[in-house]
Amino acid sequence: MHFLFSLLQWFCLIPAIGGSVYAILCLLAVFRFRTQPACPPRYSFSQWPPVTVLKPVCGLEKNQKINLQSTCLQDYPEFQVVFSVQSPDDPAIPLLKEIQQEFGPERVSVAIEHRRAGLNGKINNLLGALSYARHDILVISDSDVRLEPDYLKAIIAPLADPGVGYACTLYKATCADRWFEKMELLTYNADFMPNVVFAHVSGASKFCLGSSVALRRCILEEMGGLEALANYLVEDYEMGRRIRDSGKKVVIVRHFIDIVVDLKNLSQWWNHQVCWDQKTRAAQPTGFFAGILTRSVPFALFFAASRLGDAVGLAVLGGALGLRLATAAVIMGWGFRDHEGLKSLALLPFRDVIALVFWFLAFTKRTVIWRGSEFILTRDGRLVDRES
């Protein structure tokens, strides 16, 4: 019994140390990403091509008018914005019509189309928008993002290279008001985005960030169209995988967009966090399971508790906690210019501990709650209706 207890202590020590090392590696990756000079592009447009921005909308959201208007205020010569909804009763339609009237029908189209190619609501919504698109180059941009005027030029520029299949931008969360929204913000800015930067800099994995992605319509058609993604939970990862498998390159643009955190209640936050880890498991199962070895704070806490708070246990806990907070502060404050996240930094240890619960639930649950509906999640990341 004593041997098993000692073994458990040593097991807790592995992620406590491994997670601390990984935090330093993420910091170094962000430092390299921020300071490494950008390579001059091999190709460039002689003139900016016309672009259609597909903007799927579902219901009313926080700061929605400002977010949607920012898409229409791009410093770009010719572009179309297509706002799409699935239902004629969607409460966002009056706002979309107001924005269309403000910028004119040549700039803004409103698609009210009920499409159902599968169970992924975003893909169904995008299918309705795609039929309104006038241009060959497409940008898919979520409704909860706020864009700077130079966004379109930044994300379109890599497509001048015919070998590029798609380009996407990084993002950070903002506008978190309630405590659980601040926890959500920390999930984005102190956990997920540093992981993305590390994966990009190290080449550990490839990804496609569906909140902000640009590609040509012909590339979309070659991979089977949006319909081919209609039953995947992580449709952006699947789209990126198919495009990369065709031999095309991916470009991560050094441009951050803001995602507005909008959670109505504690239950919505909880379900979204579990769904987040389920998406990770579906898209990157190896990375998901290996992620248990990078959770320094909860395992350092378990190690200290198992030793009844002696000097060694407290030293491990203090070191892991201090390093986690210090690296997260530098990554968010300097790396991502996220001053809002710095104000919520005290919540990070609590977020890290409870994130272990989300990881366990994502590991054990066969169903996923997504946009208020529950589906069965298959091993390959597909959604299956519980009624079928």
C-alpha positions as CSV (number, residue, x, y, z in Angstrom):
1,M,0.0,0.0,0.0
2,H,2.8,2.3,0.9
3,F,4.5,1.5,-2.5
4,L,1.3,2.4,-4.4
5,F,1.0,5.6,-2.5
6,S,4.6,6.5,-3.3
7,L,4.0,5.6,-7.0
8,L,1.0,7.9,-7.1
9,Q,3.1,10.7,-5.7
10,W,5.7,10.2,-8.4
11,F,3.0,10.1,-11.1
12,C,1.7,13.5,-9.9
13,L,5.2,14.8,-10.1
14,I,5.6,14.0,-13.8
15,P,2.9,16.4,-15.2
16,A,3.8,18.9,-12.5
17,I,7.3,19.1,-13.9
18,G,6.4,18.4,-17.5
19,G,3.7,21.1,-17.5
20,S,6.2,23.6,-16.2
21,V,8.7,22.8,-18.9
22,Y,5.9,23.0,-21.5
23,A,4.9,26.4,-20.2
24,I,8.5,27.6,-20.8
25,L,8.4,26.1,-24.3
26,C,5.2,27.9,-25.1
27,L,6.7,31.2,-23.9
28,L,9.7,30.6,-26.2
29,A,7.4,29.8,-29.1
30,V,5.4,33.0,-28.6
31,F,8.7,34.9,-28.3
32,R,9.9,33.5,-31.6
33,F,6.6,34.0,-33.3
34,R,6.5,37.7,-32.2
35,T,10.1,38.6,-32.9
36,Q,11.1,36.5,-36.0
37,P,11.1,38.7,-39.1
38,A,8.4,37.7,-41.6
39,C,9.7,36.2,-44.8
40,P,9.0,38.4,-47.8
41,P,6.1,36.8,-49.8
42,R,7.2,35.0,-53.0
43,Y,4.0,36.0,-54.7
44,S,1.8,39.1,-54.5
45,F,-1.3,40.4,-56.1
46,S,-0.9,43.0,-58.8
47,Q,-4.3,44.3,-57.6
48,W,-6.5,43.1,-54.8
49,P,-9.0,40.5,-56.0
50,P,-12.7,40.8,-55.1
51,V,-13.6,38.8,-51.9
52,T,-16.8,37.5,-50.4
53,V,-17.0,37.2,-46.6
54,L,-19.3,34.5,-45.4
55,K,-20.7,35.4,-42.0
56,P,-23.1,32.7,-40.4
57,V,-25.4,34.2,-37.7
58,C,-27.6,32.5,-35.2
59,G,-29.6,34.7,-32.8
60,L,-28.6,37.8,-30.9
61,E,-25.1,38.1,-29.3
62,K,-23.2,40.5,-27.2
63,N,-21.8,43.5,-29.1
64,Q,-23.2,42.0,-32.2
65,K,-23.8,45.2,-34.1
66,I,-20.3,46.4,-33.6
67,N,-18.9,43.0,-34.5
68,L,-20.9,42.7,-37.8
69,Q,-20.2,46.3,-38.8
70,S,-16.5,45.8,-38.4
71,T,-16.7,43.3,-41.2
72,C,-18.2,45.9,-43.5
73,L,-15.7,48.6,-42.6
74,Q,-12.7,46.9,-44.2
75,D,-9.9,48.9,-46.0
76,Y,-10.3,46.8,-49.1
77,P,-11.3,47.9,-52.7
78,E,-14.0,45.4,-53.5
79,F,-15.7,42.9,-51.2
80,Q,-19.1,41.5,-50.4
81,V,-20.4,40.4,-47.0
82,V,-23.0,37.7,-46.8
83,F,-24.8,37.4,-43.4
84,S,-26.7,34.1,-43.3
85,V,-29.4,32.7,-41.0
86,Q,-31.3,29.5,-41.1
87,S,-34.7,30.6,-40.0
88,P,-37.0,33.5,-41.0
89,D,-37.8,33.9,-37.3
90,D,-34.2,34.5,-36.3
91,P,-34.1,37.5,-33.9
92,A,-30.9,38.8,-35.6
93,I,-32.6,39.5,-38.9
94,P,-33.8,43.0,-38.2
95,L,-30.2,43.9,-37.2
96,L,-28.8,42.3,-40.4
97,K,-31.4,44.3,-42.5
98,E,-30.4,47.5,-40.7
99,I,-26.7,46.9,-41.5
100,Q,-27.6,46.1,-45.1
101,Q,-29.4,49.3,-45.4
102,E,-26.5,51.2,-43.8
103,F,-23.9,49.8,-46.2
104,G,-26.1,49.0,-49.3
105,P,-27.0,45.8,-51.0
106,E,-23.9,45.8,-53.1
107,R,-21.8,45.5,-50.0
108,V,-24.1,43.4,-47.8
109,S,-26.3,40.5,-48.7
110,V,-28.7,38.8,-46.2
111,A,-29.3,35.1,-46.8
112,I,-32.3,33.5,-45.1
113,E,-32.0,29.9,-46.2
114,H,-32.9,26.7,-44.4
115,R,-30.3,24.1,-45.5
116,R,-29.7,20.7,-43.8
117,A,-26.8,18.8,-45.4
118,G,-26.0,17.3,-41.9
119,L,-26.0,17.9,-38.2
120,N,-23.4,20.7,-38.1
121,G,-25.4,23.9,-37.9
122,K,-22.6,26.2,-38.9
123,I,-22.0,24.3,-42.1
124,N,-25.8,24.3,-42.9
125,N,-25.7,28.0,-42.4
126,L,-22.7,28.5,-44.6
127,L,-24.3,26.5,-47.4
128,G,-27.1,29.1,-47.4
129,A,-24.6,31.9,-47.5
130,L,-22.5,30.3,-50.3
131,S,-25.3,30.5,-52.8
132,Y,-25.2,34.3,-52.5
133,A,-21.4,34.6,-52.9
134,R,-20.4,36.6,-56.0
135,H,-16.6,36.1,-55.8
136,D,-14.1,33.3,-56.1
137,I,-12.1,34.1,-53.0
138,L,-14.0,33.3,-49.8
139,V,-13.4,34.3,-46.2
140,I,-15.3,32.5,-43.5
141,S,-15.6,34.6,-40.4
142,D,-17.6,33.8,-37.3
143,S,-20.3,36.2,-36.1
144,D,-18.7,36.8,-32.7
145,V,-15.4,38.3,-34.0
146,R,-14.5,41.9,-34.2
147,L,-12.2,42.8,-37.1
148,E,-9.7,45.6,-37.7
149,P,-9.9,47.5,-41.0
150,D,-6.7,45.8,-42.3
151,Y,-8.0,42.3,-41.7
152,L,-9.0,41.4,-45.3
153,K,-5.7,42.5,-46.8
154,A,-3.8,40.5,-44.1
155,I,-5.7,37.2,-44.6
156,I,-6.0,37.4,-48.4
157,A,-2.4,38.2,-49.2
158,P,-1.1,34.6,-48.8
159,L,-3.5,33.4,-51.4
160,A,-1.5,35.1,-54.1
161,D,0.7,32.0,-53.9
162,P,-1.1,29.3,-56.0
163,G,0.4,26.6,-53.7
164,V,-1.4,28.0,-50.6
165,G,-4.6,26.1,-49.9
166,Y,-5.9,28.3,-47.1
167,A,-4.8,31.0,-44.7
168,C,-6.1,31.7,-41.2
169,T,-5.5,34.1,-38.4
170,L,-4.9,33.8,-34.7
171,Y,-7.4,35.1,-32.2
172,K,-7.9,36.1,-28.6
173,A,-11.0,36.4,-26.5
174,T,-12.2,39.7,-25.1
175,C,-15.2,41.4,-23.4
176,A,-15.5,38.9,-20.6
177,D,-17.8,40.3,-17.9
178,R,-18.9,37.6,-15.5
179,W,-16.5,35.3,-13.7
180,F,-17.2,32.3,-15.8
181,E,-16.8,34.4,-19.0
182,K,-13.3,35.4,-17.6
183,M,-12.6,31.7,-17.2
184,E,-13.6,31.2,-20.8
185,L,-11.3,34.0,-21.8
186,L,-8.4,32.4,-20.0
187,T,-9.1,29.1,-21.8
188,Y,-8.6,30.9,-25.1
189,N,-5.8,33.3,-24.3
190,A,-3.7,31.4,-21.6
191,D,-4.2,27.8,-22.8
192,F,-5.5,27.2,-26.3
193,M,-3.8,30.0,-28.3
194,P,-0.3,29.4,-26.7
195,N,-0.8,25.7,-27.7
196,V,-1.6,26.8,-31.2
197,V,1.5,29.0,-31.5
198,F,3.7,26.2,-30.1
199,A,2.3,23.7,-32.6
200,H,2.8,26.2,-35.4
201,V,6.4,27.2,-34.5
202,S,7.5,23.7,-33.6
203,G,5.7,22.0,-36.5
204,A,4.2,19.6,-34.0
205,S,0.8,19.7,-35.7
206,K,-1.2,21.4,-38.4
207,F,-4.6,23.1,-37.9
208,C,-7.2,25.3,-39.5
209,L,-8.9,27.9,-37.3
210,G,-12.4,28.1,-38.6
211,S,-13.2,31.4,-36.9
212,S,-11.1,33.2,-39.5
213,V,-10.1,31.4,-42.7
214,A,-9.6,32.4,-46.3
215,L,-9.6,30.1,-49.4
216,R,-10.6,29.9,-53.0
217,R,-13.9,28.5,-54.0
218,C,-12.2,25.9,-56.3
219,I,-10.2,24.6,-53.3
220,L,-13.4,24.1,-51.4
221,E,-15.0,22.3,-54.3
222,E,-12.0,20.0,-54.8
223,M,-12.2,18.7,-51.2
224,G,-15.9,17.9,-51.7
225,G,-17.5,21.2,-50.8
226,L,-19.1,22.2,-47.5
227,E,-21.5,19.3,-47.7
228,A,-18.5,16.9,-47.0
229,L,-18.1,18.6,-43.6
230,A,-21.7,18.6,-42.6
231,N,-21.6,15.9,-40.0
232,Y,-18.2,16.7,-38.4
233,L,-18.1,18.4,-35.0
234,V,-14.7,20.0,-35.7
235,E,-15.4,21.0,-39.3
236,D,-12.5,23.4,-39.6
237,Y,-9.9,20.8,-38.6
238,E,-11.4,18.4,-41.1
239,M,-11.4,21.0,-43.9
240,G,-7.8,21.8,-43.2
241,R,-6.8,18.2,-43.2
242,R,-8.4,17.5,-46.5
243,I,-6.8,20.6,-48.1
244,R,-3.4,19.7,-46.7
245,D,-3.8,16.1,-47.9
246,S,-4.3,17.5,-51.5
247,G,-0.7,18.9,-51.3
248,K,-1.6,22.5,-50.6
249,K,0.2,24.7,-48.0
250,V,-1.3,26.4,-45.0
251,V,-0.3,29.9,-43.9
252,I,-0.9,31.3,-40.4
253,V,-1.1,35.1,-40.7
254,R,0.5,37.2,-37.9
255,H,-2.8,39.0,-37.3
256,F,-5.0,38.7,-34.2
257,I,-8.7,39.0,-34.3
258,D,-10.9,39.5,-31.2
259,I,-13.6,37.0,-30.3
260,V,-16.3,38.4,-28.0
261,V,-17.1,36.1,-25.1
262,D,-20.8,35.7,-24.7
263,L,-22.0,33.1,-22.2
264,K,-25.5,33.4,-20.9
265,N,-25.1,31.3,-17.7
266,L,-22.9,28.9,-15.8
267,S,-24.4,25.8,-17.5
268,Q,-23.6,27.2,-21.0
269,W,-19.9,27.7,-19.9
270,W,-19.7,24.2,-18.5
271,N,-21.1,22.5,-21.6
272,H,-18.9,24.7,-23.8
273,Q,-15.7,23.7,-21.9
274,V,-16.5,20.0,-22.1
275,C,-17.4,20.4,-25.8
276,W,-14.1,22.2,-26.3
277,D,-12.1,19.3,-25.0
278,Q,-14.3,16.8,-27.0
279,K,-13.4,18.8,-30.1
280,T,-9.7,18.4,-29.2
281,R,-10.1,14.7,-28.7
282,A,-11.9,14.3,-32.0
283,A,-9.4,16.4,-34.0
284,Q,-6.1,15.5,-32.2
285,P,-6.5,12.3,-30.1
286,T,-2.8,11.9,-29.5
287,G,-2.4,15.5,-28.4
288,F,-5.5,15.3,-26.2
289,F,-4.2,12.3,-24.3
290,A,-0.7,13.7,-24.1
291,G,-2.2,16.9,-22.7
292,I,-2.6,15.3,-19.4
293,L,1.2,15.5,-18.9
294,T,1.2,19.3,-19.3
295,R,-1.3,20.1,-16.5
296,S,1.2,21.3,-13.9
297,V,-1.0,23.1,-11.4
298,P,-3.6,20.4,-10.6
299,F,-1.0,17.7,-10.3
300,A,1.3,19.9,-8.2
301,L,-1.6,20.5,-5.9
302,F,-2.3,16.7,-5.7
303,F,1.4,16.1,-5.0
304,A,1.4,18.7,-2.2
305,A,-1.8,17.3,-0.7
306,S,-0.4,13.7,-0.8
307,R,2.6,14.9,1.2
308,L,0.3,16.7,3.7
309,G,1.8,20.1,2.7
310,D,5.4,19.4,3.8
311,A,8.3,21.5,2.5
312,V,8.9,19.4,-0.6
313,G,5.2,19.4,-1.6
314,L,4.8,23.1,-1.1
315,A,8.0,23.8,-3.0
316,V,6.7,21.8,-6.0
317,L,3.3,23.5,-5.8
318,G,4.8,27.0,-5.4
319,G,7.2,26.5,-8.3
320,A,4.6,25.1,-10.6
321,L,2.1,27.8,-9.7
322,G,4.6,30.7,-9.9
323,L,5.9,29.5,-13.3
324,R,2.4,29.0,-14.7
325,L,1.3,32.5,-13.7
326,A,4.5,34.2,-14.8
327,T,4.6,32.6,-18.3
328,A,0.9,33.1,-18.8
329,A,1.3,36.8,-17.9
330,V,4.1,37.3,-20.3
331,I,2.4,35.4,-23.1
332,M,-0.9,37.3,-22.7
333,G,0.5,40.7,-21.9
334,W,3.4,40.9,-24.2
335,G,2.8,38.2,-26.7
336,F,-1.0,38.7,-27.4
337,R,-1.4,42.3,-26.1
338,D,-4.2,40.9,-23.9
339,H,-4.4,43.3,-21.0
340,E,-8.0,42.2,-20.1
341,G,-6.7,38.7,-19.5
342,L,-4.0,40.0,-17.1
343,K,-6.7,41.4,-14.9
344,S,-8.2,37.9,-14.6
345,L,-4.9,36.1,-14.0
346,A,-5.8,35.3,-10.4
347,L,-8.5,32.9,-11.8
348,L,-6.0,30.9,-13.8
349,P,-5.1,28.3,-11.1
350,F,-8.8,27.6,-10.5
351,R,-9.4,27.3,-14.2
352,D,-6.4,24.9,-14.6
353,V,-7.7,22.7,-11.8
354,I,-11.3,22.5,-13.0
355,A,-10.0,22.0,-16.6
356,L,-8.9,18.6,-15.4
357,V,-12.6,17.7,-14.8
358,F,-13.5,18.9,-18.3
359,W,-10.7,16.7,-19.7
360,F,-12.0,13.7,-17.9
361,L,-15.6,14.3,-19.0
362,A,-14.4,14.7,-22.6
363,F,-12.5,11.4,-22.2
364,T,-15.5,9.5,-20.9
365,K,-18.6,11.0,-22.5
366,R,-20.0,9.6,-25.8
367,T,-22.4,12.5,-26.3
368,V,-21.7,16.2,-26.9
369,I,-23.9,19.2,-26.2
370,W,-23.5,21.7,-29.0
371,R,-25.6,24.8,-29.4
372,G,-28.2,23.4,-26.9
373,S,-28.6,20.1,-28.7
374,E,-27.1,16.7,-27.7
375,F,-25.5,14.4,-30.3
376,I,-23.5,11.2,-30.2
377,L,-19.9,11.8,-31.0
378,T,-18.1,9.0,-33.0
379,R,-14.4,8.2,-32.8
380,D,-13.7,9.9,-36.1
381,G,-15.3,13.1,-34.9
382,R,-18.7,12.8,-36.6
383,L,-22.0,13.8,-35.1
384,V,-24.9,11.3,-35.0
385,D,-28.4,12.2,-34.0
386,R,-29.5,10.6,-30.8
387,E,-32.9,9.8,-32.3
388,S,-31.4,7.8,-35.2
